[in-house]
Each structure stands twice: as structure tokens, then as C-alpha cells.
């Protein structure tokens, strides 16, 4: 299993099954970002930069947009 995306964490059940779960507060940060993008007031990259500044995160544009 590769590295989980920002807002998620790789976990394993007691019987060894792997799964991806939400990781807080990062998951809430991503919900905020998606809601801001949906409003259409700022460009996606502006939201990413604002989130990085507010939360001390270092999310690249590629990781943020998946492109």
C-alpha cells in the first residue's frame, strides 16, 4: 500500500486487512478547501496556498489537484 493522500492515513485491521481512513485535522482542512473551491471566488492554487499558510502544511500543487 502506497502513501496515503493528505487527509487520510493507512491503517490495518487486527486480521491484517489494510484500509485508508480519515486523518484529522487534515481531513477537515481538505473539506474546507473543497468548499472554498466550490464557491468559485478564488483559484484552486490560491486556496492551496492559503491552506498551506494557515495550517503549516506543505501540499504541492500536484498533490492538491492530482494533475
C-alpha positions as CSV (number, residue, x, y, z in Angstrom):
1,X,0.0,0.0,0.0
2,X,1.4,3.4,-1.0
3,X,1.5,6.5,1.0
4,X,-2.0,7.9,1.8
5,X,-3.0,11.3,0.4
6,X,-3.2,14.3,2.7
7,X,-6.2,14.0,4.9
8,X,-6.0,10.2,5.0
9,X,-3.9,7.6,6.9
10,X,-3.1,3.9,6.0
11,X,-4.4,1.6,8.7
12,X,-4.6,-2.2,9.2
13,X,-7.3,-4.2,10.9
14,X,-6.4,-6.8,13.6
15,X,-6.6,-9.6,11.0
16,X,-4.2,-7.7,8.7
17,X,-6.6,-6.2,6.2
18,X,-5.3,-2.8,5.0
19,X,-7.6,0.2,4.6
20,X,-7.5,4.0,4.3
21,X,-9.1,6.1,7.0
22,X,-9.7,9.8,7.5
23,X,-7.0,11.6,9.4
24,X,-7.9,14.7,11.4
25,X,-7.4,17.7,11.4
26,X,-6.1,17.2,7.8
27,X,-9.4,15.8,6.5
28,X,-11.3,18.8,7.8
29,X,-8.8,21.1,6.2
30,X,-9.4,19.4,2.8
31,X,-13.2,19.7,3.3
32,X,-12.7,23.4,3.9
33,X,-10.5,23.7,0.7
34,X,-13.1,21.9,-1.5
35,X,-15.9,24.1,-0.1
36,X,-13.8,27.2,-0.9
37,X,-13.1,25.9,-4.4
38,X,-16.8,25.2,-5.0
39,X,-17.6,28.8,-4.1
40,X,-15.6,29.9,-7.2
41,X,-14.2,33.0,-5.6
42,X,-10.6,32.0,-5.7
43,X,-8.5,29.8,-8.0
44,X,-7.6,26.3,-6.8
45,X,-3.9,27.2,-6.3
46,X,-4.8,30.3,-4.2
47,X,-6.9,28.0,-1.9
48,X,-4.0,25.5,-1.7
49,X,-1.5,28.3,-0.8
50,X,-3.9,29.8,1.8
51,X,-4.4,26.3,3.4
52,X,-0.7,25.7,3.5
53,X,-0.2,29.1,5.2
54,X,-3.0,28.6,7.7
55,X,-2.2,25.0,8.6
56,X,1.5,24.9,8.2
57,X,1.0,22.2,5.5
58,X,3.3,21.8,2.5
59,X,0.9,20.4,-0.1
60,X,2.3,20.6,-3.6
61,X,0.0,21.7,-6.5
62,X,0.3,18.2,-8.0
63,X,-0.8,16.5,-4.7
64,X,-3.6,19.0,-4.3
65,X,-5.1,18.7,-7.7
66,X,-3.9,15.3,-8.7
67,X,-2.6,16.6,-12.0
